Amino acid sequence: MTLIHIAVFIGFAILIRLLRNQIASAWLMFLSSLIFIFWLQPVSSIRSLEFWLPSILITLTVLIWGITSAREVFTEKDNRLAGWLALAVILGLSGLRYLNLGFLVELVNPPVIWQVIILILIAGSLLWLVQRSSSENKTPASIAVIGLIVVFVILKYPPAALKASQILRIINGQSPKLANSTEIAWVGYSYFAFRLIHVLREWQQGRKFNANLRDFMVYVLFFPAFIAGPIDRLDHFQKQLEQRNAQPASEDFLEGGRRIAHGLFYKFILADSLALLALNPLSAQQVRSTGWMWVLVYTYAFRLYFDFSGYTDLAIGISRLMGIQLPENFKQPYLAENLTVFWNRWHITLTQWFRTYYFNPVTRYLRTRKQPISTVWMIFFTQVSTMVLIALWHGISLNFVLWGLWNGLGMFAHNRWTEWRKQYPAEPSKYVWVVRAQKYISIFMTFNFIALGWVWFALPDINSALLVFSKLTGGV
Amino acid sequence: MKSKEELISELGQKISAEILKQPEVEIGADEALISSGLIDSFSLVDLALIVEHLYGVRIEDYELNAETFDTLDQLAGMVIERGA
């Protein structure tokens, strides 16, 4: 999000909150989310990709709503209106091609209209099939979950992304030789997938959300949280939509404004200044002194925190202007006294997502299978694999695998240590200063373990990371 | 059918003995179990299995968090609601 995005989002959020007519306000929230996702998608060197990607997100959202809804609600008035409006947004934006509106056309770059009509016909037929299928049938939901993950892997695995880019270029009549693995930058896709997998998996387990199409689309494509979360849950978000006028507008504006000011300060002042000094592939090579290398590593840790938590403050603050309270994502993580607590306080909604849809089912399976494995092995396997998966979500490459292992093994070691300590129960020291010192030492050690782990995260090249570790310990 | 008080006391004893492995520990009905870190994420699945085994009530993977239940009182309430 740039400052212009933030300013426009704030304006719309205030307008949505101030509209007296509740129905008009809900539809404005819906339409602004649908249109803003086109604006957030950056212009690509693959022709019209910035039009296709958001259009596909809208189409998939409608389809997955259909899969997880009772078939008889398809024809309800509000759901039909939401469907027609979504169609109107896609067709309306593709019509920009034929109007002389300067910068707007460049922003969206719609393709020729018949291509858009093909997309709509495909989506329409799929929706028709979904409507005719039984709502007891879980297969379409399984296909959707697998499809969402496959696309994710293609986007995050550079060789696959390169291949996809070459194919898209050939289809478009552009030179495949110019393809690169970073040109399909699908803004918001991973958070989009997280939200939809959450709905699909719980629906498969028998949960009924009963969201209408409008609210469902606002949940999935909600503009403040579209790029980088927090990842809300549909049931929580629905409650927020229902109660969004429960507090007086002045209270929402005050609290929202406070969070936005905090976020701007964190992201654009603290994080952006620290970025000048933070560890990066170039400074990893150039800096020679041990002391300076520690400064770079610590600065990186704080820059990352201020950047991401500042971004989260902006998302939470802008939604709060509309009366919607998104879940928190950071709770003073660098003051955590151990790694487990750190991961309960850093990117909270992401770790909760992995706990719910990976860790819990796998632990349950391992606990209930006929040939049980030992508790220690189970803890080792589930903890390390969860952290590696979280790491791979950032990108499918070796440096992220190592970062995941670093955290997973660290947490496993901490778990064993805590278990071992239970054999020697000790009363807390009667001296306050001893208790305090123990606490500060724990915070210091946890922070350093995390900060050193970020070295793998910051540097895609393993040799650079090893060089940094060598310099940190006094080597050259 | 058991009363809520009976469930709270039974669940409290099970948690102390089988999850914390410290049977002498007494857990209050309104004491935070998950948000306080008393029950870690591995043991949370064990707790779900214990409840399922004792009362035949299933707690889904997406319900194993402090928002759904965080105290013995809330857990016992869930068990009763689902027909123990």
Interface residues (C-beta under 8 A of the other chain):
Chain A: H198 R201 E202 Q205 R207 H236 T340 V341 N344 Q352 R355 T356 Y357 F359 N360 P361 T363 R364 R367 T368 T375 M378 I379 T382 N415 K422
Chain B: K21 G37 D40 S41 F42 L44 V45 D46 A48 L49 E60 D61 Y62 L64 N65 E67
